[in-house]
């Protein structure tokens, strides 16, 4: 007997930021469970490496260079998914960037603008084109990747915090707007996890990451696979009534 809670056979899932980190691990996890995949990333070499790692028939995957800061690129990835699979059951707006630690009075306009371009526009424009595809088929689920910094403050990460709070707000607004159309929108809010997003000055040393880990009651960072396991559960076809939620995966930080 198959486990229908984790059976993604015939489901099409679109994933941005699929060249590494959460995106690559999620693509692998869903491919193993039968999903068709539409994958995008600005890193074409890394994106191809993800596709090569899936060990699935070419008929089950389409990939496209995708700069989520570009509305045209967001549309193109949705178009590629619909053209190949005629549907998008779930979309995961995962692409995102951090910035070097800086107090509020030290944040430059260029750093702030880049956070808005990638972390906010990438979600807004992703949903702008994912939602019509889901409206036309009468159902869908969007999972946005926010952050624990989207639920509270994070010292020296002000621009990132602003962007990830915006993701949480967009998630809740879309959930209210489209719930009656059988389209649900949720967000995952991870604690620090050692993916490429931490490869910025101030976070990219063992000492710095050990200090970050002390902020969790479990006294460790979240393993990327742990975060992706939660994403798979949230995307489960059986998880059909969750809507408008921002789910913290944080080792207990928000319990304090």
N, C-alpha and C positions, 0 to 999 in steps of 0.2 A: 504494500500500500504506500503510495507516494505521500509525502508530507506537503499538503496543499498550502500550508503557511509559508513555505520557503520554495515553492515551485513557481519559477518565473517563465516557464515554457510559453512561447508565443507572446510574451510581453516585450514591448520595445521600450528601452530605457535610454534616455539621452543624458550624457554626463559631460560637463565642461571641466577643464583642468585635469584631463585624463592622462597626461604624460607622466605623472609621478604621484607620490603621496597617496592621499585618500582616493583620488580619482582612479589611479591605476589599480589599487587594491580592490576598489569597488567594482571596477570593470571585470576583474578576474573572478571575484566572488559571484557576480551575477551571471557571467558567462558559464560558470560551472553549474549554475542552477537553471540554465536553459534560456536565458534572456537573449533577445536581439539587442544590439548596442549601436548607438550613434555617439561617437566620441569626438571631442574637440579639445584643442589646446594650441597655444601660440608656439609651443616648442614642437616643431614637426618631427625632429629626430626622436625625442622622447615619446611622442604620440605613436610613432611607428613601432617603437620598442614595446609599448603597451599592447598594440595590436598583435605583434609577433608573439607575445607572451600568453595569449589567450588560448591558442591551440583549438580554435573552432573554425568551422567552414566560413569562407569569405562571404557566403550568402547571409551570414548572421551579424555582420559588422560593417559599418561605414564610418570612416574617419575623415576629418576635415580640419585644416589649420583654422584656428578660431581665436581671434582676439576679442574677448568679451567686452572690452571698452568700445568696440565698434558695433553700432546697431546693425549695420549691414552684415557683419560676420555672425551676429546672433541669429538673424533671419536666415542666413545661408545654412547654418547647422540644422535648424528646424526643417528647412526645405529639403535638405539632404536626407534627413530621417524619414520624412513623409514620403518622399519620392522612392526611397528604398523599401520601406516597410508599410507604408500607407497609414501609419498611426504612431502616436507617442503615448504610451500608457503612463510612464513616469518620466520626469525630468529632474535632474540633480544639478543645481547651480552651485558648483563646487569651487570654481576658479577663484583665487584670491591671493592677495599679497599683504605683507606686513611692512613696517618701516623701522628704521633705526630708532632706538629709544630717544625720546625728546620730550621735555616738559612742554606744556601748552605754549608758553611764551617763546619757545624755540622752534616751533613747527613752521616750516616754510609753506608758502602758497603752492609751490610745485609738489611738495609731498602731500599736502591735503588734496590737491586736485587729482593726483594719481590714485589716492585711496578712493575717491569718489568715482573716478573713471572705471576702475577695475572692480572694486568690491560692491559698489552700489549700482552703477549703470549695468554692470555685468548681470546682476540679478534682475533689475527692472526691465532691460531690453530682452533678456532671456525669457522672462515671463510674458512680455508683450507679444512674442511670437509663439511661445509654447501654448499659451491659453487658447488662441483661436483654433489651433489644431485639436486641442482637447474638447473645445466646445463643439466642433464639427462631428466628433465621434461620440459625444455624450458622456464622457467620463475622463478622469485623469488625476494624477497626483504629482505635485511639485514639492521637492525637498530642497530647501535652500540651506547652504552651509553658512551659518552665522558664527558665533564664538561666545565663549563665556564673557568676553569683552562686549558682547552685544546685550548683556543682561545687567551689567554693572560697570563700575569704573576700573580702569587699569592704568596705573601710574606710568607715565612716559610713553603712552601709546594712544594719545588723544585723538589723532586723526583716524587711526584704526578703530578705536572705540566708537567714534562718530559714525563711521561707515557701517560697522557691524550692528549698531543700534538701528540704523536705517534699514538694514536687511530684516531685522526683527519686525520693524514697523511695516515694511512692505509685505512681509509674510502674513501678518495678522490682517492687514487690509484686504489682501487678495483672498484670504480665507473667507472673509465676510462677504465680499463681492461675488464670489463664484461658488460658494457652498451649495446654493440652491440649484446650481447647474451640474451637480455631482462631480465637482472638481475640488479637491482638497489641497491645502497648502500648509506645510509645516516647515520648521527649521530645526536643525541640530546645532547645539552650542557647545563645542568641545573646549575643554581645558587645554593647556599647552601640550602639544604632541610633537615629537621630533621628526617633522617633515621639512621640506625645503622652505616652508614659510618662516622657519626659525633661523634660516641661514642669512641673518642680518647682523650687523655689528651690535654687540651687546647681548645677543642670545645664542651665539654660535660656538661657545666654549663649554667644556664639561662643567667648569665651575659655575658659569652663569645658569646652565640648565639645572644644576643641583640646587641652586638658590630658588629657581622657579618651582622645582618639585616640592620644596618645603611649604609652599602655599596650599598644598592639598593635604587633607587629613590622612590620605594614604601615603604621603611623603614620596611620591614618584610622579613623573609625567605619565600621561596616557599613551599607551602604545598605539600606533596608527591602526593596527589590525583591530584593536578594541573599539576604536571609533567607527571603523567600517562595519564591524559586526552589528553595531547599533543601527547604522544606516540601513543595513539589509533588513533588520527587524522593522524599522520604520516604513520601509518600502514594501514590506510583505503584502501580497494581495489580500491577506486576511485582516490587515490593519486598516479597516475600511471606514471607521467612524472618527478617527483622530483628525482634527482640523484646527488650524490656527494656533498650534502649539510651538513653543520654543523650548526644546528639550535639552537640558544641561547634562552633559556627560563629563563629569568633573572630579570624580573621586571623592565627592562630598563637600567641595568648596562651598556650595550654596547652602549647605546645611548649617554652616556657622552663622 
